[in-house]
Amino acid sequence: MTDFEYQGLRIDANTTRSAAATMLSLRAEFAGWELDRVLRFEDGSRQVWMRRRRSPGLLPDLTP
């Protein structure tokens, strides 16, 4: 079994689909995250869970 680490993100309802896709693509390309699941709320906001394989100290975190 492979161990993953997870990171939750909340995407505001005012964020366009294109901007959200760009943001998630940058996290995937430069920090090794992949999309795990998305939950969309009635107000249009989204809760996104990203995951990546655990690797000690090899990948940076882009969280502000």
MIKELO-300441 format. One line per 10 residues: number of its first residue (from 1); their letters; for each residue x, y, z of N, C-alpha, C. Coordinates in pm, whole numbers, padded with zeros to 5 digits. Example, Ala and Ser with C-alpha at 12.3 -4.5 7.8 and 13.67 -1.06 7.14 Angstrom:
1 = AS = 01319 -00569 00780 01230 -00450 00780 01320 -00330 00780 ~ 01285 -00225 00708 01367 -00106 00714 01290 00003 00787 $
END
This chain:
1 = MTDFEYQGLR = 00084 -00118 00000 00000 00000 00000 00088 00125 00000 ~ 00055 00221 -00083 00132 00345 -00095 00073 00450 -00003 ~ 00160 00519 00068 00115 00626 00156 00106 00757 00080 ~ -00002 00829 00101 -00021 00959 00040 -00035 01064 00148 ~ -00001 01186 00114 -00034 01300 00200 -00140 01380 00126 ~ -00229 01442 00201 -00342 01512 00143 -00340 01659 00182 ~ -00397 01741 00096 -00409 01884 00122 -00545 01930 00072 ~ -00619 01997 00159 -00750 02049 00122 -00740 02195 00080 ~ -00816 02231 -00021 -00821 02369 -00070 -00965 02410 -00084 ~ -00994 02533 -00051 -01128 02587 -00074 -01118 02688 -00187 $
11 = IDANTTRSAA = -01194 02670 -00291 -01193 02761 -00406 -01322 02842 -00403 ~ -01307 02972 -00399 -01418 03065 -00389 -01511 03055 -00510 ~ -01637 03087 -00491 -01736 03081 -00598 -01706 03180 -00710 ~ -01636 03289 -00679 -01604 03391 -00779 -01485 03354 -00866 ~ -01415 03248 -00832 -01301 03202 -00911 -01352 03129 -01035 ~ -01306 03172 -01150 -01351 03108 -01274 -01298 02965 -01283 ~ -01364 02887 -01363 -01321 02748 -01382 -01181 02743 -01442 ~ -01154 02834 -01534 -01022 02840 -01598 -00913 02876 -01496 ~ -00940 02973 -01411 -00842 03013 -01309 -00818 02900 -01209 ~ -00924 02830 -01170 -00910 02717 -01077 -00828 02606 -01141 $
21 = ATMLSLRAEF = -00852 02578 -01269 -00777 02474 -01339 -00629 02511 -01348 ~ -00601 02639 -01374 -00462 02685 -01380 -00394 02670 -01245 ~ -00463 02710 -01138 -00407 02700 -01003 -00376 02554 -00968 ~ -00468 02464 -00999 -00446 02322 -00968 -00337 02262 -01056 ~ -00329 02306 -01180 -00223 02258 -01270 -00085 02298 -01221 ~ -00073 02419 -01171 00057 02464 -01118 00098 02383 -00997 ~ 00003 02354 -00910 00033 02269 -00793 00076 02129 -00838 ~ 00010 02079 -00940 00043 01945 -00990 00182 01942 -01052 ~ 00211 02041 -01134 00339 02040 -01207 00458 02068 -01117 ~ 00447 02166 -01030 00565 02210 -00953 00575 02153 -00813 $
31 = AGWELDRVLR = 00466 02098 -00760 00473 02045 -00623 00432 01899 -00615 ~ 00399 01838 -00728 00372 01695 -00729 00233 01654 -00683 ~ 00140 01748 -00669 00005 01714 -00625 -00079 01663 -00741 ~ -00175 01577 -00711 -00273 01533 -00810 -00412 01548 -00748 ~ -00510 01568 -00833 -00647 01588 -00788 -00703 01457 -00734 ~ -00755 01460 -00612 -00814 01341 -00552 -00966 01346 -00564 ~ -01028 01456 -00518 -01173 01470 -00530 -01215 01615 -00516 ~ -01334 01643 -00564 -01389 01779 -00562 -01532 01772 -00509 ~ -01564 01863 -00420 -01700 01874 -00368 -01747 02015 -00400 ~ -01857 02026 -00472 -01910 02158 -00509 -02031 02188 -00422 $
41 = FEDGSRQVWM = -02033 02311 -00367 -02141 02353 -00279 -02245 02434 -00355 ~ -02361 02451 -00296 -02471 02523 -00359 -02436 02667 -00394 ~ -02348 02730 -00315 -02311 02869 -00342 -02208 02882 -00455 ~ -02165 02770 -00512 -02071 02771 -00623 -01926 02751 -00582 ~ -01898 02754 -00452 -01761 02730 -00408 -01730 02581 -00416 ~ -01601 02550 -00413 -01558 02411 -00423 -01459 02377 -00312 ~ -01467 02257 -00262 -01368 02202 -00171 -01291 02098 -00251 ~ -01161 02116 -00262 -01077 02028 -00344 -00977 01959 -00254 ~ -00959 01830 -00274 -00856 01755 -00204 -00751 01712 -00305 ~ -00627 01745 -00274 -00513 01707 -00357 -00435 01601 -00279 $
51 = RRRRSPGLLP = -00364 01516 -00352 -00281 01415 -00285 -00150 01400 -00361 ~ -00050 01352 -00290 00078 01317 -00352 00142 01209 -00267 ~ 00227 01133 -00331 00298 01027 -00259 00393 01091 -00157 ~ 00403 01027 -00044 00495 01078 00058 00639 01056 00012 ~ 00715 01164 00016 00858 01156 -00013 00926 01263 00071 ~ 01002 01223 00167 01058 01317 00265 01147 01425 00204 ~ 01098 01548 00206 01179 01664 00170 01214 01681 00024 ~ 01151 01607 -00067 01191 01619 -00207 01106 01722 -00283 ~ 00981 01744 -00240 00894 01833 -00313 00856 01955 -00228 ~ 00858 02075 -00286 00822 02194 -00210 00671 02205 -00193 $
61 = DLTP = 00629 02288 -00099 00488 02315 -00079 00458 02455 -00125 ~ 00353 02474 -00204 00320 02604 -00258 00213 02677 -00177 ~ 00179 02627 -00060 00076 02689 00022 00123 02825 00071 ~ 00044 02930 00044 00084 03064 00090 00079 03080 00238 $
END
